[in-house]
Amino acid sequence: MKSEKTLTPKLVKKLWLAFIGLVLLMGASYIFITGYFANKHSQETTQRLNAEVANHVIAEKFSGASPFMEDGSVNKALFGDLMHDMMAVNQSIEVYLLGKSGEILYSVVLDPEDKDAAKNVDLIPIESFIADGGKRFILGDDPRNPGEKKIFSAAPYNVDGHEGYIYIVLAGKKFQEVSDNLMSQYFTRLGVGATLLTMLFSVIIGLLAIWFITKNLRLITHTVRKFHDGDLKARIAQPEKSDIEVFAKSFNEMADSIVSNMDKMQSVDQLRRELIANVSHDLRTPLAVLKGYIETLQIKRDSLTEEEKDEYLQITHDNVDKLSNLINQLFEYSKLEAEQVVPVKEPFSITELSHDLIAKFKVIAQKKEIELELDNPEENCLVFADVSLVERALQNLIENAIKYTEPKGKVTLALHKKGKNVEINITDTGTGIPVNEQPYIFDRHKQVDKSVDSKKQGHGLGLAIVKKIMDLHDTTITVLSKPKEGSSFIFNLPAYQL
């Protein structure tokens, strides 16, 4: 008893691994994107709320006293008190006094001996911030960490002939340390929560998704196994409604092809059996004759006259020829049936070939007192085909016509151009073919009723070989026959245009 499983564990495992990998990727992407935009939102909110801080500093602190000494140096005491007061209220900010070109004139948070600290601040973000009134999210330089960008507030000043900017970093080093710590905790909580929630929904969605995805595949697999177990009628119902329509239709077409090929193989096998049975009968006849006459020669060789010996030897020779012809035709038919013969098509004169064949069979026809002629217009007919195969087909048809034509009868080979083809017609005035046997004469070992004339018994492969040759040339052969009135075999070959 075979397993009832319709899907291999490997497939389900791969689907689950792919799904879990996708879920983890989505979860990581969700946490990253959420953290990124949350941080950006927090920064933008802080900058928008503190956009006027620099203006307030200038308005309130620079109105009573100048931040510069009489010699032009920075009034560090005043500026230091200013920054200490502000940083006491908000430890996250860092205040910088900038010159007109963006050079850093003074800041409490900067260590003069810190060689890594920046000496200048890029003015482009500052000018954009001032021009926009602080309404747009803009990041500026962090003097304590060159290369990093921070939210800021800035405003220009013009005091006692000194011009420059107040530059306030709103998320200084202290803010960054606290923010990083809180962000780490936030990501941990968010990651755990999001992962658990995502896993819960993922399991539910995964089960449903995999069930739906594999539903039709399970049905197809079940049908395939039924077909494999011998139910040749098993097909996938309504394949056009399947989620994998192409696969379902392909299986149905494959199953139809297999059944059709099996039927053809059985039919061919039956035909072969009939062919072997009939050919075996024909082989026994000349063999029996050979054996009989050879035994007679051996037993009565001293009592036979020379004329009788010559007659017996001639009969033996004739039957050897029959056997040889039969074996050659069997070999030729087997090659054609196995599709081992590939036609080599070329232009040639069917008229010249017909003249040669008429001359070849003229002597045989005269012995039987049969008139053999060629009916052909004066023009030379050229066709595009395999000359050796066409010659073999015409030879078999002419032999067949002479065999079944009575003395004083007539066999005619006619050639006529019809459009782009040349029609070849072999007509005889012989015994004709019974109506009930006409559908089978090209397909298997068939011939006219042997009780009519035992001398005309044959192996019946000639017409089967002709049919195979016509198939190789993509053309058909037609028979028109009436008993006791003769037969006509007609086929067309493509005419060759010079």
DOKOLMAR-343506 format. One record per atom (N, C-alpha, C): y, x, z; residue in one letter. Coordinates in steps of 0.1 Angstrom, whole numbers, plus 2048, in hexadecimal, padded with zeros to 3 digits. Layout:
BEGIN
YXZA/...
% end
This chain:
BEGIN
7F4809800M/800800800M/80C809800M/8158077F6K/82180F7F5K/82C80B7FFK/834814803S/83F81180CS/848806806S/84E7FE80FE/8577F380AE/8657F8809E/86880480DK/87580A80CK/87A80A7FEK/8868057FBT/88B8057EET/8958107EBT/8998167F6L/8A38217F4L/89E82D7FCL/8A08397F7T/89B8457FFT/8A584880AT/8A084D815P/8A9851820P/8B385B81CP/8B0864812K/8BA86E80EK/8C6867808K/8C585C801L/8D08567FBL/8D9850805L/8D384980FV/8DA84381AV/8E184D822V/8DA858825K/8E086382DK/8EC869825K/8EB86B818K/8F6871811K/902867811K/8FF85A810L/90A850810L/91185181EL/909851828W/90F852836W/91785F838W/91286A833L/919877835L/92687682DL/926871821A/932870819A/93C86781FA/93785C825F/94085282BF/946858838F/93E85F840I/94386584DI/94D870849I/94A87883FG/95488283BG/96187C836G/96087182FL/96C86A82BL/974865836L/96D85F840V/97485984CV/97B864854V/974870856L/97A87B85DL/986880856L/985881849L/991885841L/99C87C842L/99986F842M/9A4865843M/9AA865851M/9A186785BG/9A6867869G/9B087386BG/9AB87F866A/9B488B867A/9C1889860A/9C0883854S/9CC88184CS/9D5877853S/9CF86D859Y/9D7863860Y/9DF86986CY/9D7871874I/9DE878880I/9E988187BI/9E6889871F/9F089386CF/9FD88B867F/9FA88185EI/A0687A859I/A0E873863I/A0686D86DT/A0D865878T/A1586F880T/A0F87A884G/A1788488CG/A23889885G/A2188C877Y/A2C892870Y/A3888886FY/A3587B86CF/A4087286BF/A4686E878F/A3D86E883A/A4286B890A/A4C876895A/A48882892N/A5188D896N/A5E88D88EN/A5D88A881K/A69889878K/A7287D87DK/A6B872881H/A73867886H/A7B86A892H/A7487189BS/A7A8758A8S/A8687F8A5S/A8488889DQ/A8F892899Q/A9A88B893Q/A9788288AE/AA287B883E/AAA87288DE/AA386C896T/AA98638A0T/AB286B8A9T/AAD8778AET/AB58808B6T/AC28858AFT/AC08898A2Q/ACC88E89BQ/AD6883898Q/AD1877895R/ADB86C893R/AE286889FR/ADB8688ABL/AE28658B8L/AEC86F8BCL/AE987C8B8N/AF28878BDN/AFA88D8B2N/AFC8868A7A/B0388B89CA/B1288F89FA/B188888A9E/B2688A8ACE/B288938B8E/B1D8998BDV/B1F8A28C9V/B288AE8C6V/B278B48BAA/B2F8C08B7A/B3E8BB8B6A/B418B08B1N/B4F8AB8B0N/B548A88BEN/B4C8A38C7H/B508A08D4H/B548AD8DCH/B4C8B78D9V/B4E8C48E0V/B5C8CA8DBV/B5F8C98CFI/B6B8CE8CAI/B778C68CFI/B758B98CFA/B808B08D3A/B838B18E2A/B798B38EAE/B7B8B38F9E/B7D8C18FEE/B768CB8F9K/B778D88FFK/B818E28F9K/B848E08ECF/B8D8E98E6F/B9B8E48E6F/B9D8D88ECS/BAB8D38ECS/BB38D98F7S/BAD8DD903G/BB48E290EG/BB58F190EG/BAC8F8908A/BAC907908A/BA690B8FBA/BAA9178F7S/BA491D8EBS/B989258EDS/B8E9248E5P/B8292C8E6P/B8393A8E3P/B8F93E8DFF/B9294C8DBF/B9D9528E3F/B9B95F8E6M/BA59678EDM/BB196A8E4M/BBC9708EAE/BC79748E2E/BC497F8D8E/BBA9878DBD/BB79928D2D/BAD98D8C8D/BA99808C8G/BA097B8BDG/B9297A8C1G/B8F9808CDS/B819808D1S/B7D9728D7S/B709708D9V/B6C9638DEV/B6F9628EDV/B749578F1N/B76954900N/B69951906N/B6195B909K/B5395890EK/B5295091AK/B5C952923A/B5C94A930A/B5D93C92DA/B67938924L/B6992A921L/B5D924919L/B5992C90FF/B4E927907F/B4192790FF/B40931918G/B34931920G/B33925929G/B3F921930D/B3F916939D/B3C909931D/B41908924L/B3F8FD91CL/B308FB919L/B2A905915M/B1C904911M/B1390291DM/B17908929H/B0F905935H/B108F7939H/B1C8F1938D/B1E8E393CD/B158DA933D/B158DD926M/B0D8D491DM/AFE8D691FM/AFA8E3920M/AEC8E5922M/AE78E192FM/AF08DF939A/AEC8DA946A/AE88CB944A/AEF8C493CV/AEC8B6939V/AE08B4930V/ADF8BD926N/AD48BC91DN/ACF8CA91AN/AC48CE920Q/ABE8DB91FQ/AB88DE911Q/AB78D4909S/AB18D68FCS/ABA8DB8F2S/AC78DB8F5I/AD18DF8EAI/AD58ED8ECI/AD98F38E1E/ADE9018E0E/AEB9008D8E/AF69068DEV/B039058D8V/B079138D2V/B0C9138C6Y/B109208BFY/B1E91E8BAY/B269298BCL/B3392A8B6L/B329328A9L/B3592C89EL/B33932891L/B4193688BL/B41941883G/B4D94487CG/B4E93C86FG/B5893F867K/B5A93885BK/B4F93A851K/B49945851S/B3E949848S/B3194684DS/B30940859G/B2393D85FG/B1E948868G/B2595286BE/B2195D874E/B21957882E/B1895B88AI/B17956898I/B2095F8A1I/B2B9598A6L/B359608AEL/B319618BCL/B2A9568C1Y/B269568D0Y/B1D94B8D2Y/B1394D8DCS/B0B9438E1S/B059488EES/B0493F8F8V/AFE943905V/AEF946903V/AE893F8FBV/ADA9408FAV/AD594C8F2V/ADF9538EBL/ADB95E8E4L/ADC96B8ECL/AD19738EBD/AD19808F2D/AD798B8E8D/AE29918ECP/AE899B8E2P/ADE9A68DEP/AD49A98E6E/ACA9B38E3E/ABE9AE8DBE/ABE9A18D9D/AB399B8D1D/AB599E8C2D/AAD9A78BDK/AAF9AB8AFK/AA99A18A6K/AA09988AAD/A9A98E8A2D/AA398289FD/AAD9808A8A/AB69758A7A/ABE97689AA/AC296A895A/ACA96A888A/AD896D88CA/ADF973882K/AED976883K/AF696C87CK/AF0965873N/AF895B86CN/AF094E86BN/AF7943868V/AF1936866V/AF5931858V/AEB92C851D/AED927844D/AF791B844D/B0291C83DL/B0C91183DL/B09905834L/B0090682BI/AFE8FB822I/AF98EF829I/AEF8EF832P/AEB8E383AP/AF78DE842P/AFE8E8848I/B0A8E4851I/B148DC849I/B188E183DE/B228DA835E/B1D8CD830E/B108CC82DS/B0A8BF828S/B0A8B5834S/B078BA840F/B078B184CF/B158AC84FF/B1F8B584EI/B2D8B1850I/B328A7846I/B2F8AA839A/B338A182EA/B2D89382FA/B20893834D/B1A886835D/B1C87E842D/B2488584BG/B2787F858G/B1B87E861G/B1188685FG/B05886867G/AFC87A865G/AFE87385AK/AF5867858K/AE886A851K/AE787684CR/ADB87A844R/AD388484CR/AC688384CF/ABD88D853F/ABD89A84CF/AC38A4853I/AC48B284EI/AC08BC858I/AB88C6854L/AB48D085DL/ABC8DD85BL/ABF8E4865G/AC78F1864G/ABF8FC86AG/AC590886AD/ABF91486FD/ABE91487ED/AB391B883D/AB291D891D/AB592C893D/AC0930899P/AC493E89AP/ABA9468A3P/AB493F8ADR/AAB9478B5R/A9D9498AFR/A9A9418A4N/A8D94289DN/A9094288EN/A9594D889P/A9894D87AP/A8C948872P/A8F940868G/A8593B85FG/A8192D863G/A8392886FE/A8091B873E/A8C912872E/A8A905870K/A948FB86EK/A948F187AK/AA18ED87EK/AA28E488AK/AAD8DA887K/AAC8CF88EI/AB78C588DI/AC38CA894I/ACF8C6890F/ADB8CC895F/AE78C2894F/AF28C689AS/AFE8BF899S/B098CA896S/B138C788EA/B1C8D188AA/B2A8CB888A/B358D288AA/B428CE887A/B4B8DA885A/B558D987CP/B5E8E487AP/B698E5884P/B6F8F0887Y/B7A8F288FY/B848FB889Y/B918F988DN/B9C901888N/BA6903894N/BA490E89BV/BAC9108A8V/BB391D8A7V/BC091D8A9D/BC89298AAD/BC593389ED/BC492D892G/BC2934886G/BB3939884G/BAB93588DH/B9C93888CH/B9592C886H/B8D92E87CE/B85923876E/B76926877E/B6F91C879G/B6091D87AG/B5991087DG/B4E911883Y/B46905886Y/B40906894Y/B3F8FA89AI/B368F98A6I/B298F48A1I/B1F8FC8A4Y/B118F989FY/B088F78ABY/B038EB8ACI/AFB8E78B8I/AEC8E48B3I/AE38EC8B8V/AD58E98B5V/AD08DF8BFV/ACC8D38BAL/AC88C88C3L/ABA8C98C9L/AB28D28C3A/AA48D38C8A/AA18E28CAA/AA78E78D4G/AA68F68D7G/A988FA8DBG/A979068E1K/A8B90C8E4K/A849048F0K/A8C9008F9K/A878F8905K/A818EB900K/A898E58F7F/A848D88F1F/A778DA8E9F/A768E58E2Q/A6B8E88D9Q/A5E8E98E2Q/A608F08EEE/A558F38F6E/A508E68FCE/A598DD901V/A558D0906V/A4F8C78FBV/A558C78F0S/A518BF8E5S/A428C38E0S/A408D08DFD/A338D58DBD/A288D18E5D/A2B8D18F2N/A228CD8FDN/A1F8BF8FCN/A2A8B78FBL/A288A88FAL/A218A48EDL/A248AB8E2M/A1E8A88D5M/A0F8AB8D5M/A0C8B68DCS/9FD8B98DDS/9F68AE8E5S/9FC8A98F0Q/9F689E8F7Q/9F58918EFQ/A0088F8E8Y/A018838DFY/9F68848D4Y/9F588F8CEF/9EA8908C4F/9DC88F8C9F/9DA8948D6T/9CD8938DCT/9CA8848DET/9D487D8E5R/9D186E8E7R/9D08678DAR/9D986A8D1L/9D88638C4L/9CB8668BDL/9C78738BDG/9BB8768B6G/9AF8708BCG/9AE86F8CAV/9A28698D0V/9A285A8CDV/9AE8548CFG/9AF8458CDG/9AC8428BFG/9B28498B6A/9B18468A7A/9A28488A3A/99C8538A8T/98F8578A4T/98584C8A9T/9868488B5L/97D83D8BAL/97F8308B3L/98C82C8B1L/98E8208AAL/98982189BL/98C82C895T/98882E887T/97882E886T/972835890M/96383588FM/95D827891M/96381F89AL/95E81189CL/95F80988FL/96B809889F/96D80287CF/965808871F/964815871S/95C81C867S/94E818866S/948817872V/93A813873V/93880686DV/9417FD871I/9407EF86CI/9427EE85DI/94D7F5859I/94F7F584AI/9457FD843I/940808849G/935810842G/929808840G/92480184AL/9187F9849L/91A7EF83EL/9257E883EL/9277DD833L/9287E4826L/9307EF825A/9327F5818A/9257FB812A/91D80281AI/910807815I/9077FC812I/9077F181AW/8FE7E6816W/9027E0809W/90F7DE806F/9137D87FAF/9117E27EEF/9147EF7F1I/9127F97E6I/9037FA7E2I/8FA7FA7ECT/8EC7FC7E8T/8E57EF7E6T/8EB7E37E7K/8E47D77E5K/8DE7D67D7K/8E67D87CDN/8E17D87BFN/8D77E37BCN/8DA7EF7C2L/8D17FA7C0L/8C37F77C6L/8C37F07D2R/8B67ED7D8R/8AF7E37CFR/8B67D97C9L/8B07D07C0L/8AA7D77B4L/8B27E07AEI/8AD7E77A2I/8A17F07A6I/8A17F77B1T/8967FF7B5T/8897F77B7T/88B7EB7BDH/8807E27BFH/87A7DE7B2H/8827DB7A8T/87E7D679BT/8777E2794T/87C7EE795V/8767FA78FV/8687FC794V/8677FA7A2R/85A7FC7A8R/8507F27A3R/8547E57A1K/84B7DB79CK/8477DE78EK/8507E3786F/84C7E7778F/8427F3779F/8457FC782H/83C808783H/82E804788H/82D7F9790D/8207F5795D/8197EC78BD/81E7EA780G/8177E3775G/81D7D5771G/8277D1778D/82E7C4773D/8377C7768D/8327C775CL/83A7CB750L/8447C074CL/8447B5753K/84E7AA750K/85A7AB75AK/8597B5764A/8647B676EA/8717BB767A/87B7B3769R/8887B6764R/8937B376ER/89F7BA76DI/8AA7B7776I/8B17AB771I/8B17A0779A/8B8794775A/8C7795774A/8CD78F76AQ/8DB78F768Q/8E279D76AQ/8DE7A7762P/8E37B4764P/8F27B5763P/8F87AC75BE/9067AD759E/90E7A9765E/9087A376FK/90E7A077CK/90C7AA787K/9047B5783S/9017BF78DS/90D7C878ES/90F7CE79BD/9197D879DD/9177E5795D/90B7E7791I/9087F3789I/9027EE77CI/90A7E7774E/9067DF768E/8FF7E975EE/9057F475CV/9007FE752V/8F2802755V/8EF805762F/8E2809766F/8D87FE765F/8DC7F2769A/8D37E6768A/8CF7E375AA/8D97E3751K/8D67E1743K/8CE7EC73DK/8D07F8741S/8C980373BS/8BA80273FS/8B87FE74CF/8AA7FC750F/8A37F1748F/8A97E6747N/8A37DB73FN/8A07DF731N/8AA7E672BE/8A77EB71DE/89C7F571CE/89B7FE727M/890808727M/883801729M/8827F7732A/8767EF734A/8727E8727A/87B7E2720D/8787DC713D/8727E6709D/8797F1709S/8747FC6FFS/866800703S/863802710I/856807714I/84B7FD711I/84E7F0714V/8457E5710V/8427E4701V/84E7E56FAS/84D7E56EBS/8447F06E6S/8477FC6EBN/83F8086E7N/8308076EBN/82E8016F6M/8207FF6FAM/8197F56F1M/8207EB6EDD/81A7E16E3D/8187E86D6D/8217F06D2K/81F7F76C5K/8148016C6K/8138086D1M/8088116D3M/7FA80A6D3M/7F97FE6D9Q/7ED7F76D9Q/7EA7F26CBQ/7F47EE6C4S/7F27E96B6S/7EE7F46ADS/7F48006AFV/7F180C6A7V/7E28106AAV/7DF8106B7D/7D28146BBD/7C780A6B5D/7CA7FD6B5Q/7C17F46AEQ/7C07F769FQ/7CB7F9699L/7CA7FC68BL/7C2809688L/7C4813691R/7BD81F68FR/7AE81D690R/7AA81569AR/79C81269CR/79680B68FR/79E80168AE/7997FB67EE/799805672E/7A380E671L/7A3817667L/797821668L/794825674I/78982E676I/77C827672I/77B81B677A/76E813674A/76C811665A/77780E65DN/77680C64FN/773819647N/77B82364CV/779830645V/76B836648V/766834654S/759838657S/74E83264ES/75182564BH/74881E642H/748824634H/75482762FD/75682D622D/75083C622D/75184362DL/74B85062EL/73C84F62DL/736845633R/728844633R/722842625R/72983A61DT/724837610T/722843607T/72C84B605P/7298575FCP/720861603P/720862611L/71786B618L/708866616L/707859616A/6F9853614A/6F4856606A/6FD8555FDV/6FA8575EFV/6F68665EDV/6FF86F5F3L/6FC87D5F2L/6EE8815F8L/6EC87B604K/6DF87E60BK/6D3879603K/6D586D5FDG/6C98675F5G/6C686F5E9G/6D08735E1Y/6CE87B5D5Y/6C98895D8Y/6CF88F5E2I/6CB89D5E6I/6BC89D5EAI/6B88935F2E/6AA8925F7E/6A188F5EBE/6A68875E1T/69E8845D5T/69C8915CDT/6A78995CCL/6A58A65C5L/69C8AF5CCL/69C8AF5D9Q/6938B85E0Q/6858B45DFQ/6828A65E0I/6748A15E0I/66E8A15D2I/67689D5C8K/67189B5BBK/6768A55B1K/67A8B05B5R/6818BA5ACR/6778BF5A1R/66A8BE5A4D/6608C359AD/65D8B8590D/65F8AB594S/65B8A058BS/66789B584S/67389F587L/67F89A581L/6828A1574L/68689A56AT/68A8A055ET/6988A755FT/69C8B0556E/6A98B6557E/6B48AC556E/6B28A254EE/6BD89854DE/6BF89055AE/6B488D561E/6B588656EE/6BB88F578E/6B789C578K/6BE8A6581K/6CD8A657FK/6D18A7572D/6DF8A856FD/6E689B574D/6E0890572E/6E6883576E/6E7883585E/6DD88758CY/6DE88759BY/6E88905A0Y/6E989C59AL/6F38A659EL/7018A159BL/703899590Q/71089458DQ/714889597Q/70A88159AI/70D8765A5I/71187D5B2I/7098885B5T/70C88F5C2T/71A8955C1T/71E89B5B6H/72B8A05B4H/7368965B5H/73488A5AFD/73E87F5B0D/74087B5BED/73687A5C6N/7378755D4N/73D8805DDN/73B88D5D9V/7428985E0V/7518965DEV/7558935D1D/7638915CED/7698855D6D/76187B5D7K/76686F5DFK/7688735EEK/75F87A5F3L/76087F601L/76D888602L/76E8915F9S/77A89A5F9S/7878935F9S/7878895EFN/7948815EEN/7978795FBN/78C873600L/78E86B60DL/793874618L/78D88061AI/792889625I/7A088D622I/7A4890616N/7B1894613N/7BB889616N/7B787D612Q/7C0872615Q/7C286F624Q/7B787062BL/7B786F63AL/7C1879640L/7C088563BF/7C8890641F/7D788D63DF/7D9888631E/7E788562CE/7ED87A634E/7E586F636Y/7EA86363DY/7ED86764CY/7E486F652S/7E6873660S/7F387A661S/7F7883658K/80388B659K/80F881657K/80E87864EL/81986E64CL/81B865658L/81086165EE/810858669E/81685F676E/81386C677A/818874682A/826879680A/82C875674E/83A879671E/83B888670E/83188F66BQ/83289D669Q/8378A165BQ/839897653V/83E89A646V/84D897645V/8558A0641V/86389F640V/86789F631V/86C89462CP/87089461DP/87B89E61AP/8798A660FV/8838AF60AV/8898A85FDV/8948A15FFK/8998995F4K/8A28A25EBK/8A089F5DEE/8A88A75D4E/8A889E5C7E/8B28A15BFP/8B38995B2P/8A889E5A9P/8A18945A2F/897898598F/89588C58EF/88F88F583S/88D885579S/88087D57BS/88287057FI/876868581I/870865574I/878865569T/87286355BT/86886E558T/86C87B55AE/863886556E/85688555FE/85888256CL/84D881575L/843876570L/84986B56CS/840860567S/83986455BS/83F86B551H/83886F545H/82C878549H/82E881553D/82488A557D/81888355DD/81B879565L/81087156BL/809868561L/810863558I/80985B54DI/800864545I/804870542A/7FC87953BA/7EF87D543A/7F187F550K/7E7883559K/7DC87855AK/7E086B55BF/7D686155DF/7D185B54FF/7D6860544K/7D385A537K/7C485B534K/7BE866537V/7B0868535V/7A785E53DV/7AB85D54AI/7A3854553I/7A484654EI/7B184254AA/7B3834545A/7AB832538A/7AA83B52FQ/7A383A522Q/794838525Q/78F83F52FK/78183E532K/77D830536K/78782953DK/78581B541K/78A811536K/78E81652BE/79480E520E/7A0806526E/7A880D52DI/7B4806533I/7C080D52CI/7CA804528E/7D6809522E/7E080D52DE/7E581952CL/7EE81F536L/7FB82352FL/80681D533E/81382052CE/81E821535E/829827530L/836828538L/840820531L/846817539D/85180E534D/85E81453AD/86581B531N/871821536N/87C82252CN/88981F52FP/893820525P/89482E520P/89C830516E/89D83E510E/8A4847519E/8AD842522E/8B584B52AE/8AC851535E/8B085C53AN/8A9864544N/8AD85F552N/8A485A55AC/8A7855567C/8A685F572C/8B0862579L/8B086C584L/8B1865591L/8A986A59BV/8A98645A8V/8AA86F5B2V/8AE86B5BFF/8B08755C9F/8A58725D4F/89A87A5D4A/88F8775DDA/8878845DEA/87C8835E5D/87288E5E6D/86888D5DAD/8698965D1V/8618955C5V/8528955C7V/84D89D5D1S/83F89E5D3S/83A8915DAS/84288B5E3L/83D87F5E9L/83E8735DFL/8488735D7V/8498685CDV/83D8695C3V/83A8765BFE/82F8785B6E/8228735BDE/8208765CAR/8148715D0R/8138625D1R/81E85B5D4A/81F84D5D4A/81B8475C7A/82184C5BCL/81F8475AEL/8108495ABL/80B8555AEQ/7FD8585ABQ/7F484E5B2Q/7F684B5BFN/7ED8415C6N/7EE8345BFN/7FA82F5BBL/7FC8225B6L/7F58215A8L/7F682C5A0I/7F082B593I/7E182C594I/7DC83459DE/7CD8345A0E/7C88275A4E/7D08205ADN/7CC8135B2N/7CC8095A7N/7D680A59EA/7D7800593A/7CB80258AA/7C880E586I/7BD81157DI/7B080C583I/7AE80E590K/7A280B597K/79E7FC596K/7A97F4597Y/7A77E5598Y/7AA7DE58BY/7AB7E6580T/7AE7E0573T/7A17E056AT/79E7D5565E/7917D455CE/7947DB54FE/7887DF548P/78A7E453AP/7927DB531P/7997E1528K/7A27D951FK/7AE7D5526K/7B07D9533G/7BC7D553AG/7C77DF538G/7D27DD53FK/7DE7E553DK/7E57E854AK/7EA7F554BV/7F27F9557V/7FF7FF551V/80A7FA557T/8177FE552T/82080455ET/82680F55BL/82F815565L/83D81355EL/84680B565A/85380855FA/85E80E568A/868813561L/874818568L/880811563L/88980C56DH/895805568H/8A0808572H/8AC80B56DK/8B780D576K/8BD80057AK/8C07FE587K/8C67F258CK/8D07F6596K/8DD7F6591G/8E87FA59AG/8E780859EG/8E780B5ABK/8E68195B0K/8D881D5B2K/8CE8155AEN/8C08185B0N/8B88195A3N/8AD81F5A4V/8A381F599V/89781759EV/89380C597E/88880459BE/87B80A594E/87180C59CI/864811597I/85A805598I/85380258EN/84A7F658EN/83D7FA587N/8327FA58FI/8247FC58AI/81D7EF589I/81A7EB57DT/8137DE57BT/8067E0574T/7FC7D7579D/7EF7D8573D/7EA7CA570D/7E07C9567T/7DA7BB564T/7CC7BA56BT/7CB7C0577G/7BE7C057DG/7BA7B4585G/7B27B658FT/7AC7AB596T/7B67A45A0T/7C17AB5A3G/7CB7A55ACG/7C77A65BAG/7CF7A25C4I/7CD7A35D2I/7CC7955D8I/7C27925E0P/7C27855E6P/7CE7825EEP/7D37765EEV/7E07735F5V/7DF776604V/7D377360AN/7D2775619N/7D278461DN/7CF78D613E/7CF79B616E/7DC7A3612E/7E579C60BQ/7F17A3606Q/7FA7A8612Q/7FB7A161DP/8047A6628P/7FF7B362EP/7F27B662CY/7EC7C1634Y/7E97CE62BY/7EB7CD61EI/7E67D8616I/7ED7E5619I/7F97E561EF/8007F2620F/7FE7F762FF/7F97EE637D/7FA7F1646D/7ED7F664BD/7E27F3645R/7D57F864AR/7CA7F9640R/7BE7FC644H/7B37FE63AH/7AF7F0634H/7B67ED629K/7B37E0623K/7B17E2614K/7A97DA60EQ/7A77D95FFQ/7A27CC5FCQ/7A07CA5EFV/79B7BD5EAV/78D7BB5EFV/7887AF5F0D/77B7AC5F4D/7707B55EDD/7697BC5F5K/75F7C55EFK/7537BE5E8K/7527B25EBS/7477AA5E5S/74A7A75D6S/7577A95D2V/75A7A65C4V/7547B05BBV/7557BD5BFD/7507C85B6D/74E7D45BED/7417D75C1S/73E7E25CAS/7437EF5C4S/7447F05B8K/7487FD5B2K/7578005B5K/75F7F65B9K/76D7F95BCK/7707FB5CAK/7657FD5D2Q/7687FF5E0Q/76F80D5E2Q/77880D5EBG/78081A5EDG/78481B5FBG/78A8265FFH/78E82860DH/79B821611H/7A381C607G/7AE81460AG/7BA81A611G/7BB828610L/7C682F616L/7D183160DL/7CF830600G/7D98335F6G/7E682B5F8G/7E581D5FAL/7F18155FCL/7F7818609L/7F081B614A/7F581E621A/7FE82B620A/7F9835618I/801841616I/80E83E60EI/80D835604V/8198315FCV/82382B606V/81F82260FK/82881C618K/82F826621K/828830626K/82E83A62EK/838842626K/83584561AI/83F84D611I/84B84460FI/84A83760DM/85582F60BM/85E82F618M/85782E623D/85F82E630D/86783B632D/86184762DL/86985362EL/875853625L/87584B61BH/88084A611H/88983E614H/887838620D/88F82C624D/890821619D/88481F613T/884814609T/87780C60CT/875801605T/86A7F9607T/8627F75FAT/8567F35FBI/84E7F15EFI/8497E25F0I/84A7DC5E4T/8467CD5E4T/83A7CC5DAT/8317C25DEV/8267BF5D5V/8277B15D1V/8257AF5C4L/8247A25BEL/8167A15B7L/80E7985BCS/8007975B7S/7FA7895B7S/7F27875ADK/7EA77A5ADK/7DC77E5A9K/7D27785B0P/7C477B5ADP/7C177959FP/7BA783599K/7B578258BK/7C0783581K/7CD785585E/7D878657CE/7DF79457DE/7DB79C587G/7E17A9588G/7EB7AA593G/7F17B6594S/7FA7B959FS/8067C259AS/8117C15A2S/81D7C959FS/8227CF5ACS/8237DC5ACF/8297E35B8F/8377E95B4F/8417E45BCI/84F7E75B8I/8567EE5C4I/85D7F95C1F/8657FF5CBF/8728065C4F/87C8095CCN/88880F5C7N/88B81C5CDN/8918255C5L/8968325CAL/8A58335C6L/8AD83A5CEP/8BB83B5CBP/8BD8445BEP/8C583F5B5A/8C88465A9A/8D18525ACA/8CF85D5A5Y/8D88685A7Y/8E286859BY/8EF86959FQ/8FA869596Q/8FF877593Q/8FF87C587L/904889584L/91388A585L/
% end
